[in-house]
Amino acid sequence: MVTRQLPKPAEIFELMQFKKPDLNARRRRLDAALTIADLRAIAKRRTPRAAFDYTEGAAEGEISLARARQAFEDVEFHPSILRPATDVDTSTTVLGGPSALPFGIAPTGFTRLMQTEGEVAGAGAAGAAGIPFTLSTLGTTSIEGVKEANPHGRNWFQLYVMRDREISYGLTRRAAAAGFDTLFFTVDTPVAGARLRDKRNGFSIPPQLTPKTILNAIPRPWWWIDFLTTPKLEFASLTTTGGTVGELLDAAMDPTISFEDLEVIRGMWPGKIVIKGVQNIEDSKKLVDLGVDGIVLSNHGGRQLDRAPIPFHLLPHVVREVGRDATVMVDTGIMNGADIVASIALGAKFTLVGRAYLYGLMAGGRQGVDRMIAILRSEIERTMKLLGVSSLEELTPAHVTQLTRLSPVTKDAALAAESASASAAAEK
């Protein structure tokens, strides 16, 4: 039998502990965000559809992006038991310099359109967290502006080779003069991918006021107030900003980009050079033979060639071939600190996050980016502790299994299927 008694007033008052209300709406909503998905939900509420879809969307049917994210969800971890990991070290050395975490902020274009603080927020947050920040050629803050926002941190520059080569050469020299230590030579954008969301939304630079955009802006007046009361958008490379995103990219990019361009840029860049957008083993080996410092396995966030290879699936094969001779990094689809841990375990030296960063930016400017980094840091630390590892160096391929939903059809299997189909037809 349970003994019952009248509750004591002191015990009731002890339970009635009310949290002091936070009158800062931005801090309140960001504190409530526990995952990148939470930040995304806030960002979607606060950002006009065209700008949000530019971040969210990918090329054509968006198959590449969906597959990349599915690949991370299809990870199986193998923890070790009775191995205390009360304190974990998430720091690493990448491309000759330190990073407090095994990820950096990826280059993103038109960033101030997502939220007016743009790259200044990203660079400042990266510097405060001790991780690298990468400025895009199509960024909306100048090279010098990013250096001012992150004067003591690591700044990297992502370079497109443009039709007017002198523009690319000039940007390379400016980034070097500003003390950027690494150049990301991007090779997967000879032309713009078919980003259908942008076309359907009529997304252009600068945004155009139409009945549709005005209707969409009514519940989001803060975005338009920020946009209209802050300095005009300025791009790191383009002298004109009129037209759709695809038109701007096609006008700037050059489908004749070649290994000769890489040689020219390599000759004028004094720091580390990394090739971004590598998607097979053969190219990885050739680039390492040419002496590059690193490669980023990437399909451009699924925004260029749809049905492109899944970078995370490609990772262990490339690491096996060239991991001893170059820094292998990976991006596309990373939405959780566990994705980063899995990548490091399979041999990546470093990872890059793009959409996760922009979700934080749209959710709350600089504070939102800080929150994004804090969420990923917490997930990385917790995953490492649950695996029983105290440092990134302790992570090995034995900690991860890549579960595959997609298996390539071999030539022998295809011939066997064709033969079986022919036999069945003959029997009929």
N, C-alpha and C positions, 0 to 999 in steps of 0.2 A: 504494500500500500504506500502511496505517495503522501507524505505529510504536507498539508497545506497551511498557510498562514497569511495574515494580512500583510501586504507589502509595506515596508518601512519607507516613510517619506524621503529619508536621506538616500536610499537606494534608487528611488525614482528620479530624484534630482541628479544623481550621478549619471543616469542614462540620458538625461536631457542636456546633452552637450551639443550646442548648435555651432556650426562653422560660421566664422565671420564672413559676411558677404563681400565679394570682390566687386567693386563698382566699375572696374576697368573691363569693358566688354571684350576687347581684343584678348587680353590676358585670360579672361574667363573662358572664352571659346577655345583658345589654344590649349589651356590646361586640361580641358575635357577631351582633347584629341589624344588617343592612346596608340594609334597606328597611323601609317601613311594613308590607309583607306579613310580614316576619320578626317585627316587633313584634306583629302580629295573631296569629301562630301561638303566640307566647309567652303572649299575653293569653288565648287560648282554652284553653290548658293550665291556666292558673292561676285562672280565674274560673268560678264556677258557671254552668251552662248558661243559666238564666233571666236572669241579669244580663248575660252575654255576648250572648245573643240580643236583649236590649233594645237594646244598642248596635248590633249587627250588622243587625238586622232593619229592614224598611220596611213600607209598607202593602200589604195584600191580596196580590197576586201578585208584589210587589216589582219590577214592571216599570219604574217610573220610575227607581229607583236603578240597575238594570242598564243602562238606556239612558244615564243620565248618565255612568256609568263607561265605557261603550263609546265615548261621544263623545270622551272624552279619549284613549282608546287609538287612536281613528281620526284622530289628528292626524299630519300630515306636516309636518316642519320643512324649512326651506330655508336652509341655512347659507351664509354668505359666506366665501370663501377668502382667504388671505393678508391677513387683518386681525387682527393680534395683539391678544389680550385676556387678557394675563397676569394683570392685576388687574381684578376686576369689583366694581362698586359696586351692592349689592343694596338700598340704602336708598331710602326714598321719603317723601313727605309726604302724609298722608291726613287729611282732615277737620280740617285746621288744625294737625296735630301730626306729629311724626316717627315713623317705624317703621324699624327696622334691616333688615327683610325685608318683601317684598310680601305677607305673609299675617299674619293674627291668629288667635287661638283663638276659635272660634264658641261661642255659648251652648249648653249641654247641660243637660238636666234630670236630677235624681236622681243626680248625679255621684258622691257618696260611696258609693252602692251598687255602683258599678263597682270602686272601690278606696277605702279609707277616708280617704286624704289629700284626695281630691276636688278642689274648686275651689282650695283652698289651694296644692296642688301646681301646678295649672294657672296660677294668677295669679303665683306665685313664679317659675315657669319663664319665663313671658312677660315679667315684669319684668326678669329677668336677661338675657334675649335681646334686650330692647329692642323688643318687639312688643306690640300691644294684647291685652288679655284681656277677654272678654265674659261677664258673669254672666247666667244665665237667671232669669226670674221663678220657675221651678221648680227653681232651684239648691238645693243642700243646705248652703250656707254663706251667711251673711247678707251684706248689702251692706257692712256695717262690717267683717266678717271678711275679705272680699276686699280691702278697702282696707288693712287691717293687713298682709295677706300681700304686697301690692304697693303700698307706700306712695308710691313715687316714679315708678311706671310709669303707663301709660295704661290706665284701666279704663273699659269700656263696659257699659251695662246694657240687656238685652233685656226689653221690656215686653209682656205679654199684657194686653189689655183684658178684665177679668173681669166677671162678672155683678154683683158688688158693686163699683161703680166707685170707691168710696172706698178700696178696697184698692189699686187701680192708682194712684190719685192719691197715696196715701201712699207707695208704693214710689218713684214719680217724685220726690217731694220728698226722700226719704231718699237716693236716688242722687245728686241734685244737691248735697245737703248734704255728702256724702262725697267730693265732688270728681270724680265720674265725668263725663267730658267729652262723651260721645255716648250718645244713647238710640236703641235699635233698636225701633221701633214695628212689631210683628209682625202681619201681616194675613192669613196663610194658615191660621189655626186657629180658625175659628168653632166647629167641633166637632172631636172627636178622630178621626183616621184609624183605619181598621180594621187594627190591628197584630196580625196573626193569630198570630205567634210568641208574643207575650205571653199571648194567650188560651190557646193550647195548653200553654204552660208553667205556667199558673196564676200568672203573675208579679204580685205585689202589693207594695204599700208599707205596712208593712214586709214583708220576705220571710217567708213562712210555712213553718214546719218541718213537712214531710209526709214519708211514706216515700220519695217520689220525690226530694225535695230533699236529704234526709239521705243517700240512696244516692249522689247526684251530688256531695255535699260530701266524701265519704270521701277521695278522692284530693286534695282541696283544703282541708285543715284550716286552713291559714294564713288563708284568706279569712274563714272563720267566726270564727276567733280574733280577727282584726282587727275584724270587725263587732261582736262581742259585748263587746269590751274597750275600745271607744272611745265617745265621747259619742253620745247618741241623735241620730238624724237630725233636722235642723231645716230647714224650708223657708223660702225668702225671703218667701212670701206665704200659704201654706196653714196654717190652724190645725188641720186634721185631716189625717192621713196614711194613713187606712185605706181599702183598696180597690185594685182594679186600676188600672193606669196610665190606661186609657181612661175608667174611672169618675171618676178624679180630674180629668182634663182636661175631661170633659163637665160636671162640677160647677162647674168654675172658669171655663171659656170662655163667651163670649156670642155667639150667631149674629147678634145685631142690631148688631154693631160696624159703624160707618159713618164717613164723612168728617167728620161732626160730632165724633166722638170724637177723631179726629186733630187737629181744630182746638182742642179743649179741652186736650189734652196738649201741643200745640205752645205754647199760651199759658202753661203753667206750667213748661215746660222751658227753662232758660237756655242750654244748650249746643247742639251740633249734633244734628239729628234725622234719622234714616235709616229708610226704610220697608223692612222685610224680608219677602220672600215675593212680590215682584212677578213676574208671569209673562206679561206681554204688553206690546207697544209702547204701546198706547193708555193703559193705566194709568200707564206710565212718564211719558208726556207730561203727563198730567193732574196727577200728583204734582209734577212740576217746575214746572208753572204755579202750583201752590199754594205753592211756595217751600221745599220740603224740601231738605235739604242733600245727600242721597244716597239711593240705592236699592240693595237687594241682590236680584239675580236669583237666585231660590231656589225649589225645590219642597219645602223642609223636609227635605232629605235623602231624598226619596222616601217620607216617613213620613205624608203627609196624603192628597192625591188621587193615586191611582195612574193611570198614563198621562198625567201632567202634562207640560207642555213641558220640554224639556231646557235648563236655564239656559245652558250653554256654547254651544249652538246659537243661542240667542236673543241672546247677548251682542253680536256685531258690529252687529246691527240696532238694538238699543237705544242703543248707543254712538253710532251714526250720527245718531240722532234727538235725543238729550238729553245726550250726553257732554260737550258744551261747557258745559252749564249745571248739571250735578250730578255728584257722585261716583258712578260706577257700579262696583259690586262684584259678585262672583259666589261661590256655594258649591255644594255637592252633587257628590259623586263624586271630589273631589280626593284622590289617594293618592300623588302623586309630585311632586317639584319641577318636573318638566317640564310637568305640568298647570298649575302656577302660571305658569310662563314663557309658555305658550301663551295663557293668559287675559290676561296683561298685554300681549302682542303684539297681541291682538285688541281692545284698548282698555279692559280693566278697569283701574281704578286700584288695586284691592286685592282680595284673596281671603280666604276664611275656611275653616278646617279644623275639623271636628268629630269624625268617627270616628277619623281618624288620631291626634288628641289623646287620645281615650279608649283606643285601643289602647296607646299609650305609657304612659298612666296605669295601666292594668290590668297591663301587663308589668312595671312597676317603680316605681310611685308618682312622686314628683317627679323622680327620676333617669330614669324612663322617658319623662316629658314632655320633659326636657332632651334625651334621645336622639332623640326624634321631631323636635324642632326642628333638631337637628344634622344628621339625615338629610336633611330637606327643604332645609336651607341648602346642604348639599353638592351635592344634585341640581340646585338652582337655579344655583349657581355653575358647575358643570360644563356644564350645558346652555347657559348664556350664553357660556362660553368656546368651546364647540364651534360655536355659531352665529356667533361672531366679533363679539360685542357686549360693551362694557365697562360699560354702565349700563342700567337699565331704560328710560330715555328713548330709547335706540337701538332698542328692540324695536318693530317695526311689523307691520301685517297681512301684509306681504310675506314675513315669516318663517314664516307658518303657513298651511296649507290644512286646512280641516275636511272630511275625507272622510265622506260620508254613506251610511249603509246604509238609512235611512228617508227616503223622499221623499213629501211630501204629494200626495194625489190632487187635482188641480184640478177645478173644476166642468166645464170643457170635456172633460177626459179622462174624467171619470165618465160624462158624457152619451154620449161616443163609445163607451165600453165597453158602456153599456146598449143603445145602438142596435145595436152589433155582435151582442150577445147575442140581441136580438129578431130580427134578420135570420137568425141561425143557427137559431133555433127555428122560424121561418117556413119555411125551406128543408127542415127535417125533415118 
